[in-house]
Amino acid sequence: MNLINLREIRERMPRSNSTIYSEIERKIFPRPIKIGRSSYWQDFEIERMLAAYAAGATHAELMAICETIHAERQASK
């Protein structure tokens, strides 16, 4: 599992920290994995989101992708 932080996400996506966290609240971006006080995401999850954004995914489609990501995380525990 390759974890990336918020700075690395912003290098891949033209989004501010506040926009990313707003999208998390709106359930159209995956929640971070908390390790101590730090937040990380799995690299492949962000690549999946980038592909969806590039394909013009709708709000509902982005929510479904996030739900799938969170379910996969739970199943792998």
Secondary structure, DSSP 8 states (H G I E B T S, - for coil): --EE-HHHHHHHS---HHHHHHHHHTTSS---EEETTEEEEEHHHHHHHHHHHHTT--HHHHHHHHHHHHHHHHHT-
